[in-house]
Amino acid sequence: MRRVQARWDKYGYSWWAIKEKASGVIVGAACLQHLANVENAPLEIGWRLVPEQNGKGYATEAAKAIINFASEQTGATYLVAVADPENIPSQRVMQRLGMTYKAIEQHYDVSCVVYELSIRGAD
């Protein structure tokens, strides 16, 4: 928890809770952070849901909000997302967000599928 707060203090972003609108119950979390928590690495968007909340659109909705935040608040023009290569639902979320497959790379000490997104700046 302290690392998350430290990132909020330093960067102005980190992890957010994902809440169900009607009940306010936390159904997961989503993040904007430097990939593998390495400063100067690309910004990564990510999400984790309570398993029974999968498939309800929470990850897609949260990730869209974080993409907008990253663009508007940080000026980000490039984002990545990573997942276990067997996590097909997360890869489908990445595709729905308009992200494209980049490669299999090592992050967080494991092999990850990496998707990327270029964000057009407001002109």
C-alpha positions as CSV (number, residue, x, y, z in Angstrom):
1,M,0.0,0.0,0.0
2,R,2.8,2.4,0.8
3,R,4.3,1.9,-2.7
4,V,1.0,2.8,-4.3
5,Q,0.7,5.9,-2.2
6,A,4.4,6.8,-3.0
7,R,3.6,6.6,-6.7
8,W,0.5,8.8,-6.3
9,D,2.7,11.3,-4.4
10,K,5.5,11.2,-7.0
11,Y,3.6,10.9,-10.3
12,G,0.0,11.8,-9.6
13,Y,-1.3,8.4,-10.7
14,S,-1.1,4.7,-9.7
15,W,-3.9,2.3,-8.9
16,W,-7.6,3.1,-8.7
17,A,-10.4,1.0,-7.2
18,I,-13.1,-0.1,-9.7
19,K,-16.5,0.2,-8.0
20,E,-19.9,-1.1,-9.2
21,K,-22.0,2.1,-9.7
22,A,-25.2,0.8,-8.2
23,S,-23.8,-0.6,-5.0
24,G,-20.4,1.0,-4.6
25,V,-18.9,-2.4,-4.0
26,I,-15.2,-2.7,-5.1
27,V,-15.1,-5.2,-8.0
28,G,-11.4,-4.7,-8.9
29,A,-8.6,-2.3,-9.5
30,A,-7.0,-0.6,-12.5
31,C,-3.7,1.2,-12.9
32,L,-1.5,3.6,-14.8
33,Q,2.1,3.0,-13.9
34,H,5.5,2.7,-15.4
35,L,5.9,-0.7,-17.0
36,A,7.5,-3.2,-14.5
37,N,7.7,-0.2,-12.1
38,V,10.8,1.1,-13.8
39,E,11.1,4.8,-14.0
40,N,11.4,6.1,-17.7
41,A,9.8,2.8,-18.9
42,P,6.6,3.2,-21.0
43,L,3.4,3.9,-19.2
44,E,1.3,0.7,-18.6
45,I,-2.4,0.4,-18.1
46,G,-3.6,-2.6,-16.2
47,W,-6.6,-4.1,-14.4
48,R,-7.5,-6.9,-12.0
49,L,-11.0,-7.9,-11.2
50,V,-12.7,-10.1,-8.6
51,P,-13.1,-13.3,-10.6
52,E,-16.9,-13.4,-10.5
53,Q,-16.9,-9.8,-12.0
54,N,-15.1,-10.9,-15.2
55,G,-17.0,-10.4,-18.5
56,K,-19.2,-7.5,-17.3
57,G,-17.3,-4.7,-19.0
58,Y,-15.6,-3.3,-15.9
59,A,-12.0,-3.7,-17.2
60,T,-12.9,-2.1,-20.5
61,E,-14.7,0.9,-18.9
62,A,-11.9,1.4,-16.4
63,A,-9.1,1.2,-19.0
64,K,-10.9,3.7,-21.3
65,A,-11.1,6.1,-18.4
66,I,-7.4,5.6,-17.6
67,I,-6.4,6.1,-21.3
68,N,-8.3,9.4,-21.2
69,F,-6.6,10.4,-18.0
70,A,-3.2,9.5,-19.3
71,S,-3.7,11.6,-22.4
72,E,-5.3,14.6,-20.7
73,Q,-3.4,14.7,-17.4
74,T,0.0,13.4,-18.3
75,G,0.2,14.1,-22.0
76,A,1.0,10.5,-22.7
77,T,1.0,9.5,-26.4
78,Y,2.0,5.9,-26.0
79,L,0.7,3.2,-23.6
80,V,1.3,-0.5,-23.2
81,A,-0.6,-3.3,-21.5
82,V,0.8,-6.7,-20.5
83,A,-0.8,-10.1,-19.6
84,D,-0.1,-13.7,-19.2
85,P,-0.1,-15.1,-22.8
86,E,-2.9,-17.5,-21.8
87,N,-5.1,-14.7,-20.5
88,I,-7.3,-14.3,-23.5
89,P,-10.0,-12.2,-21.8
90,S,-7.4,-9.5,-21.0
91,Q,-6.1,-9.6,-24.6
92,R,-9.7,-9.1,-25.8
93,V,-10.0,-6.0,-23.6
94,M,-6.7,-4.7,-25.1
95,Q,-8.1,-5.3,-28.6
96,R,-11.4,-3.5,-27.7
97,L,-9.3,-0.6,-26.5
98,G,-7.7,-0.3,-30.0
99,M,-4.4,-1.7,-28.8
100,T,-2.3,-3.8,-31.2
101,Y,-0.2,-6.8,-30.4
102,K,3.5,-6.0,-30.1
103,A,5.4,-9.1,-28.8
104,I,6.0,-11.6,-26.0
105,E,8.4,-9.9,-23.6
106,Q,9.8,-10.5,-20.1
107,H,8.1,-8.2,-17.5
108,Y,7.6,-8.8,-13.8
109,D,10.0,-11.8,-14.1
110,V,7.6,-13.7,-16.4
111,S,6.8,-13.9,-20.1
112,C,4.0,-11.5,-21.0
113,V,2.1,-10.7,-24.1
114,V,2.5,-7.0,-24.8
115,Y,-0.1,-4.7,-26.6
116,E,0.6,-1.1,-27.4
117,L,-1.5,2.0,-28.1
118,S,-0.5,5.3,-29.7
119,I,-2.7,8.2,-28.6
120,R,-3.2,11.1,-30.9
121,G,-2.7,14.4,-29.2
122,A,-5.3,17.1,-29.4
123,D,-4.4,19.5,-32.2
